[in-house]
Amino acid sequence: MNTIQDAYFSDLIARLTALKATLAEPMAQAVDAIVETARRDGLVYVFGTGHSHMLAEEVHFRAGGLALTVPILAGPTMLHEGAVAGTAYERMEGVVGPIMDRYPIGPDDVLFVSSNSGVNAAPLEAARIGKARGATVIAITSVDYSSAAAKGRERLADLADIVLDNGAPPGDAVIGVEGSELKVGPVSTAIGVAIINAIMAGVAACLVGDGNAPIYLSANMPGARENNEQLVARFRPRNPHL
């Protein structure tokens, strides 16, 4: 008998399989933008609030990841200092400006903004700041969810230079529970992580061809200490989280 766990895996796999085709073009655009940023010695910043902030942490100091990534992290917009307060903060205008002032994002850089609902004030403000500074802004968002939630408001998808639609449904959860009208099994994080890691893999392949791919090794792999120390020394002056 199929379990609810099976149903969740099947749903997620089907979504990821479909996205390989539907996101092929915007993901290629994202790869090209980041490769050009890397060739200009620029950086890739990643911002999200609530659970979306996990995409910023996913690419930071990551085994098999690129050292040119910089997470934008601030306790009030995350979950660990108070999830209820964080939910309120991400809806407040003006919260993100002082946070973004810590990061010298400019025309040579790329800014990922992740927001599943795509309508909260904080991610929209981050996208506007990135565009005002001349950065290429890439959104990871649900177009269906943001369209349903916007009610005439501007969406993250309206602001970004490149839009990566994660295909998540309004509300994010995808599996119904027998005996309840509620759903479980959110998909936006798993899909978002897959999207951003796939893009970074494409970037790495291009940079290897250039002879300059700043890829971290897992700390337990041979040569990791020397490799990673060199990358930290190179990027720490511009990454406050190293």
Secondary structure per residue as TSV (DSSP state, phi and psi in degrees):
chain	resnum	aa	ss	phi	psi
A	1	M	-	360.0	135.7
A	2	N	-	-69.7	137.2
A	3	T	-	-99.5	169.4
A	4	I	H	-64.5	-29.1
A	5	Q	H	-63.4	-42.9
A	6	D	H	-60.7	-42.2
A	7	A	H	-62.3	-40.6
A	8	Y	H	-65.2	-47.7
A	9	F	H	-58.9	-44.2
A	10	S	H	-62.8	-42.7
A	11	D	H	-63.4	-46.2
A	12	L	H	-64.8	-43.3
A	13	I	H	-62.1	-41.6
A	14	A	H	-63.0	-40.8
A	15	R	H	-65.4	-44.6
A	16	L	H	-64.1	-39.7
A	17	T	H	-62.8	-44.2
A	18	A	H	-65.0	-38.1
A	19	L	H	-68.2	-25.2
A	20	K	H	-55.4	-36.9
A	21	A	H	-85.2	-48.1
A	22	T	H	-69.6	-26.2
A	23	L	T	-100.5	4.3
A	24	A	H	-55.7	-46.5
A	25	E	H	-70.9	-52.1
A	26	P	H	-64.9	-30.5
A	27	M	H	-67.9	-38.4
A	28	A	H	-63.1	-38.9
A	29	Q	H	-63.3	-40.3
A	30	A	H	-64.4	-43.3
A	31	V	H	-58.8	-47.9
A	32	D	H	-59.6	-43.1
A	33	A	H	-63.2	-42.1
A	34	I	H	-72.9	-36.4
A	35	V	H	-61.0	-44.1
A	36	E	H	-63.7	-38.8
A	37	T	H	-61.0	-45.0
A	38	A	H	-62.4	-39.8
A	39	R	H	-68.6	-22.0
A	40	R	T	-94.3	8.7
A	41	D	T	61.4	33.3
A	42	G	-	-86.9	-176.5
A	43	L	-	-126.9	160.7
A	44	V	E	-113.3	110.9
A	45	Y	E	-95.2	146.1
A	46	V	E	-131.9	125.6
A	47	F	E	-127.1	140.5
A	48	G	E	-163.7	156.9
A	49	T	-	-113.9	165.0
A	50	G	G	56.3	-138.1
A	51	H	G	-67.6	-23.8
A	52	S	G	-64.8	-20.1
A	53	H	G	-65.7	-17.3
A	54	M	H	-65.0	-24.1
A	55	L	H	-67.4	-33.8
A	56	A	H	-66.7	-41.6
A	57	E	H	-72.1	-30.7
A	58	E	H	-59.1	-40.0
A	59	V	T	-92.5	-0.8
A	60	H	T	-89.2	123.0
A	61	F	T	51.0	46.5
A	62	R	-	-101.1	130.7
A	63	A	T	-55.9	125.2
A	64	G	T	80.0	5.0
A	65	G	S	-104.3	174.3
A	66	L	B	-97.2	136.1
A	67	A	T	-76.1	-7.3
A	68	L	T	-83.8	4.6
A	69	T	E	-89.8	140.3
A	70	V	E	-129.5	117.4
A	71	P	E	-77.1	143.5
A	72	I	E	-102.2	107.7
A	73	L	-	-126.8	132.2
A	74	A	-	-149.1	125.3
A	75	G	G	-48.2	-46.9
A	76	P	G	-60.7	-26.0
A	77	T	G	-96.7	2.0
A	78	M	S	-101.8	-150.8
A	79	L	S	-118.3	-26.9
A	80	H	T	-73.6	-19.5
A	81	E	T	-96.4	0.4
A	82	G	-	143.1	102.6
A	83	A	H	-65.9	-38.4
A	84	V	H	-67.0	-44.0
A	85	A	H	-64.6	-41.0
A	86	G	H	-60.2	-38.2
A	87	T	H	-63.5	-36.4
A	88	A	H	-70.4	-43.0
A	89	Y	H	-61.6	-40.4
A	90	E	T	-68.6	-10.3
A	91	R	T	-101.1	-1.6
A	92	M	S	-92.3	133.6
A	93	E	T	-69.3	142.0
A	94	G	T	88.4	-4.5
A	95	V	S	-70.9	-36.1
A	96	V	H	-80.4	-28.5
A	97	G	H	-50.9	-54.6
A	98	P	H	-62.4	-31.2
A	99	I	H	-67.2	-46.1
A	100	M	H	-68.2	-22.6
A	101	D	T	-62.6	-20.4
A	102	R	T	-74.2	-16.2
A	103	Y	S	-119.3	117.7
A	104	P	-	-80.4	61.5
A	105	I	-	-68.0	135.5
A	106	G	-	-144.5	-169.9
A	107	P	T	-63.4	-21.2
A	108	D	T	-86.1	0.9
A	109	D	-	-110.8	166.4
A	110	V	E	-117.1	140.2
A	111	L	E	-122.5	113.9
A	112	F	E	-82.5	134.6
A	113	V	E	-123.9	119.9
A	114	S	E	-106.2	124.4
A	115	S	E	-155.3	112.8
A	116	N	S	-64.7	-48.3
A	117	S	S	-73.9	-27.5
A	118	G	-	69.7	16.2
A	119	V	-	-129.9	-7.9
A	120	N	-	-70.6	154.1
A	121	A	H	-62.6	-42.3
A	122	A	H	-62.9	-52.1
A	123	P	H	-63.8	-34.3
A	124	L	H	-66.3	-40.2
A	125	E	H	-64.4	-40.3
A	126	A	H	-60.9	-43.4
A	127	A	H	-63.4	-41.6
A	128	R	H	-64.1	-40.8
A	129	I	H	-64.8	-44.1
A	130	G	H	-58.4	-44.5
A	131	K	H	-66.8	-39.6
A	132	A	H	-63.0	-30.2
A	133	R	T	-86.9	-1.6
A	134	G	T	90.5	5.8
A	135	A	-	-76.3	156.8
A	136	T	E	-80.6	122.3
A	137	V	E	-102.4	124.5
A	138	I	E	-116.1	124.4
A	139	A	E	-100.4	136.5
A	140	I	E	-113.1	111.9
A	141	T	E	-156.3	166.0
A	142	S	-	-98.7	114.0
A	143	V	H	-66.1	-39.9
A	144	D	H	-63.7	-45.7
A	145	Y	H	-63.4	-48.0
A	146	S	H	-67.2	-33.9
A	147	S	H	-65.6	-38.5
A	148	A	H	-71.7	-33.1
A	149	A	H	-89.6	-19.1
A	150	A	H	-65.8	-46.5
A	151	K	T	50.3	49.9
A	152	G	T	90.6	-10.3
A	153	R	S	-79.9	159.9
A	154	E	-	-68.7	145.4
A	155	R	-	-113.9	159.2
A	156	L	H	-56.8	-38.4
A	157	A	H	-62.1	-23.8
A	158	D	H	-78.4	-19.8
A	159	L	H	-98.8	-28.0
A	160	A	-	-76.2	151.5
A	161	D	S	-75.4	-34.7
A	162	I	E	-131.6	130.3
A	163	V	E	-114.0	123.4
A	164	L	E	-108.5	101.1
A	165	D	E	-81.8	113.9
A	166	N	-	-76.2	-7.0
A	167	G	-	71.9	7.2
A	168	A	-	-69.6	146.0
A	169	P	-	-78.7	162.8
A	170	P	T	-53.9	131.1
A	171	G	T	92.2	-17.2
A	172	D	S	77.6	-43.3
A	173	A	E	-72.7	145.7
A	174	V	E	-123.4	-10.6
A	175	I	E	-114.8	122.8
A	176	G	E	-75.8	146.9
A	177	V	-	-107.2	124.6
A	178	E	T	-57.8	131.2
A	179	G	T	89.2	4.9
A	180	S	-	-142.2	153.3
A	181	E	S	-89.4	-3.3
A	182	L	-	-85.8	160.5
A	183	K	E	-119.6	154.6
A	184	V	E	-128.9	179.2
A	185	G	E	78.4	65.1
A	186	P	E	-66.1	148.7
A	187	V	-	-119.2	-11.5
A	188	S	H	-63.8	-37.1
A	189	T	H	-68.9	-48.8
A	190	A	H	-59.5	-41.9
A	191	I	H	-69.2	-43.8
A	192	G	H	-61.0	-43.2
A	193	V	H	-62.4	-42.3
A	194	A	H	-62.7	-42.5
A	195	I	H	-62.3	-50.1
A	196	I	H	-71.1	-34.5
A	197	N	H	-69.8	-36.4
A	198	A	H	-62.9	-42.1
A	199	I	H	-63.6	-45.3
A	200	M	H	-64.2	-33.3
A	201	A	H	-64.4	-41.4
A	202	G	H	-63.7	-40.0
A	203	V	H	-62.8	-45.7
A	204	A	H	-59.2	-40.6
A	205	A	H	-61.3	-39.5
A	206	C	H	-68.5	-41.5
A	207	L	H	-71.8	-31.0
A	208	V	H	-59.4	-39.5
A	209	G	H	-62.5	-29.6
A	210	D	H	-79.6	-12.4
A	211	G	T	79.3	19.5
A	212	N	-	-146.2	70.3
A	213	A	-	-109.9	105.0
A	214	P	-	-80.0	79.1
A	215	I	B	-104.9	126.7
A	216	Y	-	-73.4	146.9
A	217	L	-	-104.3	150.0
A	218	S	-	-59.4	139.1
A	219	A	T	-58.5	-20.5
A	220	N	T	-96.5	6.6
A	221	M	S	-94.0	151.1
A	222	P	T	-58.0	134.8
A	223	G	T	80.7	1.1
A	224	A	H	-64.0	-43.0
A	225	R	H	-59.7	-48.4
A	226	E	H	-65.9	-45.9
A	227	N	H	-59.7	-49.2
A	228	N	H	-72.5	-34.8
A	229	E	H	-62.4	-39.1
A	230	Q	H	-64.7	-41.2
A	231	L	H	-69.4	-40.3
A	232	V	H	-63.1	-43.4
A	233	A	H	-60.5	-36.0
A	234	R	H	-73.2	-40.7
A	235	F	H	-103.4	-15.5
A	236	R	G	-58.0	-37.6
A	237	P	G	-59.5	-19.6
A	238	R	G	-117.0	1.6
A	239	N	-	-125.1	103.6
A	240	P	T	-67.5	-7.5
A	241	H	T	-103.3	8.7
A	242	L	-	-93.7	360.0
